[in-house]
Amino acid sequence: MLSGKTIAITRSEDDASEFISLAKENNATPVPLPTIELVSKGEKIVDEFLESVSKYNPDYSVFMSSKAVKLLFNTAKQLGKLEKLQLAVANTIVMSVGPKTSLTLEAEGIKVNHQPTTFSSVGVGEEFTKLNAVGKKVIVPRSGASTPFLKELLSKIGIDVLEIHLYDVCAFRDTTQWNGFRELFSQNKVDGIVFTSASTVRGFFEIMSKDYAMNLLLDNLTKSSVVSIGPFTSDELKKFKVKNTVAEVHTVAGAFDAMKTTLDPI
């Protein structure tokens, strides 16, 4: 049981609703931490995407996060170019990295044709291998902070990849919402922390290192169970020498299950 445990997640309250529900169901106290914020590249992202689809004529479009979907479609709505965008995406075979992204696409009127069983870049690669997509062209609208792993993986499979960077990521600037967490963390009262992306790992250390010497920060972290949502997040934590458990299923629910196992192994 997680009764009385305090578990933080590197997401804002709005983005952490699923995690908050799971924590409360298990009588744990959830602490959402807004760790990163998106910095859109502006209105030009819609025209850049539309022009790229027109010139590049991709066979597939791949969406790697619900945030990328929301940003692209919301910007198109503001510009009165929603129908153009819907048509451009619908003219491709659409792949989504996972269920949350699929639901977000469907809410924008886009039919998702493929979703991998493993919700990660590796899963996307596995899905394309099954599809025997050698020689096909793929467009990926995503974060400018993304690693080149997906592009390199698909290129090895023999797929031509064009990435469109919609936004950059920076550490969350207004950290007043972290005050309660800092107090608990200083008293070693944070039982677990879930990290949800490599960017949130970097954001966490950027924010916390303003108030803590690195050796104290790392020492306090060893007293909490640390769970990463997937392998890239885990690799980023290892750069900071933080031991962590990788969720078997790379979703919030999967990360919560991993946290339950680490905090209540019986």
C-alpha positions in Angstrom: 0.0 0.0 0.0 1.1 3.6 -0.7 -0.9 5.0 2.2 0.7 8.1 3.6 3.4 8.2 0.9 4.3 11.5 -0.8 5.0 11.1 -4.5 6.1 13.9 -6.9 5.8 14.0 -10.7 7.6 16.4 -13.0 4.4 17.7 -14.6 2.1 20.6 -13.9 -1.2 19.9 -12.2 -3.1 20.2 -15.5 -0.8 17.6 -17.1 -0.7 15.3 -14.1 -4.5 14.6 -13.7 -4.1 10.9 -14.4 -1.2 10.6 -11.9 -3.1 12.6 -9.2 -6.1 10.3 -9.6 -3.9 7.1 -9.3 -2.1 8.5 -6.2 -5.4 9.4 -4.5 -6.9 6.0 -5.2 -3.9 4.5 -3.4 -4.1 6.9 -0.5 -0.8 8.6 -1.5 -0.2 12.4 -1.6 0.6 13.6 -5.2 2.9 16.6 -5.7 2.8 17.9 -9.3 5.9 19.9 -10.2 5.7 22.1 -13.3 9.2 21.4 -14.5 9.4 22.5 -18.2 7.5 24.9 -20.4 7.1 24.9 -24.1 8.3 27.9 -26.1 6.5 27.8 -29.5 8.4 28.7 -32.6 5.3 30.9 -33.4 2.7 31.1 -36.1 5.2 30.0 -38.8 5.0 26.4 -37.6 1.7 25.8 -39.4 2.9 27.1 -42.8 6.2 25.3 -42.4 4.3 22.0 -41.8 1.9 22.6 -44.7 4.7 23.6 -47.1 6.8 20.6 -46.1 3.9 18.2 -46.7 3.3 19.8 -50.1 7.0 19.7 -51.2 8.1 16.5 -49.4 4.9 14.5 -50.1 5.3 12.2 -47.1 3.7 8.8 -46.9 3.4 8.9 -43.1 3.1 11.5 -40.4 4.3 10.5 -36.9 3.2 12.3 -33.8 5.5 11.8 -30.7 3.5 13.7 -28.1 0.1 15.1 -27.4 1.7 18.5 -26.8 3.0 18.6 -30.4 -0.5 17.8 -31.6 -2.2 20.5 -29.5 0.3 23.2 -30.3 0.1 22.5 -34.1 -3.7 22.3 -34.2 -4.3 25.2 -31.8 -2.0 27.4 -33.8 -3.8 26.4 -37.0 -7.2 27.3 -35.4 -5.9 30.8 -34.5 -4.8 31.3 -38.1 -8.0 30.0 -39.6 -6.0 27.1 -41.3 -7.5 24.2 -39.4 -9.1 22.6 -42.4 -5.9 22.9 -44.5 -4.0 21.2 -41.7 -6.5 18.4 -41.1 -6.5 17.7 -44.9 -2.7 17.7 -45.0 -2.4 15.2 -42.1 -5.3 13.1 -43.4 -3.5 12.7 -46.7 -0.8 10.8 -44.9 -0.9 7.5 -43.0 -0.9 8.6 -39.4 1.1 7.0 -36.6 0.9 8.0 -32.9 3.5 7.1 -30.3 0.9 6.1 -27.7 -2.7 6.3 -26.4 -2.7 9.9 -25.1 -1.4 11.2 -28.4 -3.9 9.1 -30.3 -6.8 10.5 -28.3 -5.6 14.0 -28.9 -5.3 13.4 -32.7 -8.8 11.9 -32.8 -10.2 14.9 -30.9 -8.8 17.0 -33.8 -10.7 14.9 -36.3 -7.6 12.8 -37.4 -7.9 9.0 -37.8 -4.9 7.2 -36.3 -3.8 4.3 -38.5 -1.0 2.9 -36.4 0.1 2.9 -32.7 3.0 0.8 -31.5 2.7 -1.6 -28.7 5.7 0.0 -27.0 5.0 3.7 -26.5 8.4 5.1 -27.4 10.8 5.8 -30.3 11.9 2.2 -30.2 8.2 1.1 -30.5 7.7 3.4 -33.5 10.8 1.8 -35.1 9.4 -1.7 -34.5 6.0 -0.6 -36.0 7.7 0.6 -39.2 9.7 -2.6 -39.4 6.4 -4.6 -39.3 5.0 -2.3 -42.0 8.0 -3.0 -44.3 8.2 0.7 -45.0 11.6 0.8 -46.7 11.9 3.7 -49.1 8.9 5.5 -47.6 8.9 9.2 -46.5 7.9 10.2 -42.9 7.3 13.7 -41.5 7.6 14.1 -37.7 6.4 17.4 -36.1 8.0 17.5 -32.6 10.1 19.3 -30.0 13.4 21.0 -30.9 14.8 19.4 -27.7 14.3 15.9 -29.0 17.2 13.5 -29.4 18.2 12.4 -32.9 17.5 8.8 -31.9 14.2 8.4 -33.8 15.5 9.9 -37.0 18.6 7.8 -36.9 16.6 4.6 -36.1 14.2 5.1 -39.0 17.1 6.0 -41.4 18.7 2.7 -40.5 15.5 0.9 -41.4 15.7 2.7 -44.8 13.1 5.4 -44.2 13.5 9.0 -45.3 12.7 11.3 -42.3 11.9 15.0 -42.2 11.5 16.5 -38.7 9.7 19.8 -38.2 10.5 21.5 -34.9 7.4 23.1 -33.5 8.8 24.3 -30.1 11.7 24.4 -27.8 11.7 23.5 -24.1 13.1 25.4 -21.1 13.0 25.0 -17.3 9.7 26.3 -15.8 10.3 29.9 -14.9 7.8 30.6 -12.1 8.9 28.1 -9.4 6.7 29.4 -6.5 4.7 26.1 -6.9 7.8 24.3 -5.9 8.0 25.8 -2.4 6.0 23.0 -0.7 8.1 20.4 -2.5 11.4 22.1 -1.5 10.3 22.0 2.2 9.4 18.3 2.1 12.5 17.5 0.1 14.7 19.2 2.6 13.1 17.1 5.4 13.5 13.9 3.4 9.7 13.5 3.3 9.4 12.9 -0.5 9.0 9.1 -0.8 9.2 9.0 -4.6 9.7 11.1 -7.7 8.5 10.2 -11.2 10.4 11.8 -14.1 8.5 12.0 -17.3 11.1 13.0 -19.9 14.8 13.8 -20.4 13.8 17.5 -20.6 12.1 17.3 -17.1 15.3 15.8 -15.7 17.3 18.7 -16.9 14.6 21.2 -15.8 14.5 19.6 -12.3 18.2 20.0 -11.8 18.2 23.5 -13.2 15.4 24.6 -10.8 16.6 22.7 -7.7 20.3 23.5 -8.1 19.5 27.2 -7.4 18.6 26.3 -3.8 20.8 23.2 -3.2 24.4 22.3 -3.6 24.6 19.4 -6.1 26.1 17.0 -3.5 23.2 17.7 -1.1 20.6 17.5 -3.9 22.0 14.1 -5.0 22.2 12.9 -1.4 18.5 13.7 -0.7 17.5 12.1 -4.0 19.0 8.8 -2.9 16.5 8.8 0.0 13.6 8.9 -2.5 12.5 6.2 -5.0 13.1 7.6 -8.4 11.2 6.3 -11.4 11.7 7.2 -15.0 8.9 6.8 -17.6 11.3 5.3 -20.2 14.9 4.6 -21.2 15.8 8.1 -22.5 14.6 9.6 -19.2 16.6 7.0 -17.4 19.7 7.7 -19.4 19.4 11.5 -18.6 19.1 10.6 -14.8 22.2 8.5 -15.1 24.1 11.5 -16.4 23.4 13.1 -13.0 24.4 9.8 -11.3 20.8 9.2 -10.1 19.7 5.6 -9.6 16.3 5.0 -11.0 13.8 2.3 -12.0 12.5 2.4 -15.6 8.8 1.8 -16.0 8.1 -1.3 -18.1 5.2 0.4 -19.8 6.3 3.9 -20.9 3.1 5.8 -19.7 2.1 7.6 -16.5 0.1 4.5 -15.4 3.2 2.4 -16.1 5.4 4.7 -14.1 3.0 4.7 -11.2 3.0 0.9 -11.2 6.8 0.9 -11.1 6.6 3.4 -8.2 4.2 1.1 -6.4 6.6 -1.8 -6.8 9.6 0.1 -5.5 7.8 1.6 -2.5 5.8 -1.5 -1.6 7.7 -4.5 -3.1 5.6 -7.2 -1.3 
